[in-house]
Amino acid sequence: MNVRRTIDRIERSGAGTPPVTVRELRAVDELRAASDLLAAIWERDPKARQVSVSLLRALSMTDNYVAGAYAGERMVGASAGFRIGDRNGLHSHITGVDRRAQARNIGFTLKTHQRDWAAARGLDVITWTFDPLVRRNAHFGLVKLGARATTFLRNVYGPMDDALNNGDESDRLVLEWSVRPEPTPDPGQHPLRASPAPVPLISVSASGQPEAAGWSGTTASVLLPDDIETMRVHQPALARAWRTAVRSVLEPALPGGATIVAFDREHGYILHRPALLPRHDPAADAGGGGA
């Protein structure tokens, strides 16, 4: 038996470790620990931090959101965001969880703390962005949290040079999450049960290349690769092809009246748009009139 793998599995499961707690961060040493953790998660050079200590300090001093998740005395997650005045909301800029502590619901615990923090200040909505190609983030935001995707942003931050993104462009979906929890939808109303089978807008060719297709119905699906982060490292050309394919269908869909109504592990994103209205025929108005 591989002892190191066994230890890693125990650490990830949380067996024998204290419960996770979340608290706001204010002291410089706490903020430095959060900055160090986020740099490690994104595998950045220590001199090129993902979020600087001074920025975290400025956010915490001005009643913005900066928090850390702890297992005992060890910080295992961190999150930071800033208020958006015109929306009476909070924009969650970054949230990260130590890989050794994943699968312990730490991301969900951080988000719940974030929502409680926002509610205590009378805020209405929390927004954040995520890479639409990362399946676990899509499932977490759309399914587990029940957030709503509102906007597709093309290459919003420019190419990302950290180890997770490996120079890929930074397309993002914007999520909105109500601070006041909404009723859980009736499982019987899941779009895959209530509608015809979705039309796949992306298929995979015999050579493994993603191929985008047109959309003529009301319900469609957008397939995602199984693991885009590994693909970026080992098959960067294929990763770029997936970026282009997903962008080509999602970017026009949302402003075109479609909404992402679900995320399904088999189909990917499930999109719905209202049935197109019949085209108006002016000639019909001119003929057939009776006295």
N, C-alpha and C positions, 0 to 999 in steps of 0.2 A: 504494500500500500504506500502511496506517495504521501508522506507525512505533511509536507508543505501544502499540498492541495487540501488535505483534511483540515488543517488549521485555517486556511483561507475560507473554506466552506463554513466552518463554525463561526468565524468572524463575521461573514456576510449574513448568516442567519440570525445572529444576535444571541445565540445560546450562551448562557453564562455571563452575559454582559448586563450592565444596569440599564434601566429604561431611558429612553431618549427624552430630554427636556429642551425647550427652546426659550431663549431670553434675548432681549435687546442688548446690543453691544454699544458701549460708550467709552470705556477706557482704551487708551492707545495700545496697550499690550493685547487686549481682546481684538481690536481692529487689525492689528498686525497679524495675529493668528488667523483671522478670517482671510486676509489678503494672501497669506502664505498657502492656506488650504485651497483657495480658488486657483492660484497659480499652479499648484500641484495637480488639481483635477484636470485642468486644461493643458498640463504638461508644458508649461512655459518656463523659459529661463527665469531664474529668480530676479534678474535685473530687469526683466520685461513683464511686470506683473499684469494679471488680467484686470485687476482693479487695485488702484494704489491705496495705501494707508491714508494719505491726505484726503482723497476723495471720500472714502468711507467716514473719515472724521468730519468732513464738511457736511455730509448727509446726516450723520447722527446729531450734530450740533443744531441743525435747522429743522428738527422734528420730522425727518424723513425716516424711512424704514431701513434699519440695519440690524440683523439678528443672526444668532448662531444656534445650531443644534448641538447638544452635548450628550454623549454617552458617558456618564460619570463626569470626569474632569476633562475628557478628550473631546475636542470639537470635531464633529463628524459631518457638519453641513453648515452652509452660510447663505444668506440671501440679503440683497440690498435693492432698494427702489426709491423713487421720488414721487412727490405729489404732482398731479396734473390738474391745475386749477380750473381750466375751462370745462373739464368733465367731472369735477368733484370726485376725483379718483386717485388711485395709486398706480404708477407704472413700475412693475417689478423688472428691474434691469438685468439682474443676474441671480441665479440660484444654483448651487452646486452641492453634491453629496460625495463624500469620500467613497471611492470605489470599494474599499474594504468593508464598508458598512452598508452597501446597497442591498436592496431586498428587505430592508427593515422598516419600510414605510416612512423614511425620514423626509423625503420630498413632500409627501402628503402632510406630515406633521408640520413642516415649515409653512406650507401653504395655508393650513388651517390657522396657525398662529398669525400669519400675515392678514388673513381675512378678519380675525378677531381684532387685530390692531386697527385695521381700517374701519371696522364697525364702531369701535370705541371713539373714533374721531369723526363719525358721521359721514364717512365717505360712501359712495354708491357703487363703485366698480373698481376692479383690479384688471389691468391689462398687462400682457407680456408678449414677446415674440418667440417663435421657435422655428427651427429648420424643418420645413414640411417633408423632407426626406427621411427624418429620423422617426422610425415607427414607434418606439417606446414613448417619445415625447408627445406624439400625436395621440396615442392611446391615453396617456396620463392626463393631458389637458382636456381632450374632447369627451372621453368616456369616464375616467375616474373622477375628475373634477366637475365635469358637465359644463365647461366653458364653451363659448361660441366663437367660431372663426369669422372674422369680419373683413379682413383685407389681406391681399397678397402684395408683398413688397419685393421688388427685384433687386438683388445685390445691395441691400440697404446699407451694410457696413463696409462694402468693398470686400476684396479677397481676405480670408481669415488665415493668419499665418501660425496659429497654434497647432499642436499635435493632433487634436481631435478633428479639426477642419482641413488640415493638410493643404492649405492654399486654395480651397474651394471657394466659389462665390457664395455670398451670404443672402440667398433668397430667404424670406421669412413669412410666416403667417402670423397675423395679429390675433390674439385671443382676448375676449372680454369675459370676465367672471363676475357675476353679481355678488355683491357683499352680503346681500340677503338671500340665503339659499332658496332656490325655486323647487317646486314639487318634483319628485322623481318621475320621469315619464313612465307610462304604462308599457311594460315589455311587449304587450300585444300590438303596440303602435310603432314598433321598430320599422323603419322604412323598408327593410328587406322582406317584412311580412305583409306590410300594407300596400306595397307597390309591386309592379312586375319586376322581374329580375333586372338589375341595373345593367346598362349598356357599358361595357368596359371601354374606357377612353385610352388605356394603355395596355398593350399586349407585349409579350416577349417572343421575339423571332427564334427560329431554329438555331441561330448563331448566338443567342443570348442577349441580343440588343433590344432595348425598349423601343416600341413603335407607338406613336400617338395616332389617334383616330378622331374623326369628327363626331359630333353629338347631335342626334336628331330627335331624341325622346325627352322625357321629363326626369328620369332617374338614371344616373350614371355612376360609375366607380372609377377611381384613380388608384391603380396598383402602385405599391412602393417596393423597393428592393428590401431584402431581408435584413441587411446590415450595411448601411451606406458608409459607416465610419471605417469598417475594415476594408470595404471596397475602395475607399479613397487612397488607402495606403498601398494595397496590392494590385488594384486595377483602376488607376486614376482615369484612364480614358473612358472606361465603362461608367464610372461614377459621374463624369461630366455628361455622358449621354443621358443618364437618368435625370440629372439636373435639368437638362434642356427639355426632355420629354415632359416631366412633371410641370415645369414652368409653362410650357406651351399650352397646357390644358387648364391649369388652375388660374393663371394670370388673367385670361379673359373671362373666365367663368363667373367669378364673384361680381365684378362690375356689370356683367351681362345679365344679372338677375338670379343667378344660382346661389344656393346656400349649401354649406357642408352640414348635413343633418346627422351624420354618424361616422364612426370609424370602425371598420370591421377587419379583423386579423386576416381574413381570407381575401377580401376585396379591396382593402385600403380605404380611402375616403369614399363616402357615399354622398353624392351631390343630388340635389333636387332643384328643378326650376319649374315655374308654372307653365302649363300648356300654352303654346303659342296661340295668340288670337288669330282667327281666320283673317286672311288678307282682305281688306275692303276693296270691292270692285265698283268703281264709279259708274261703269256701264250699266250695272244692275239698277242704279237709281234712275237712269234715264228711260228705261223701257218698261212696257207692260202696264202703264198707268191707266186706270179706268176713269170714266167721267163721273 
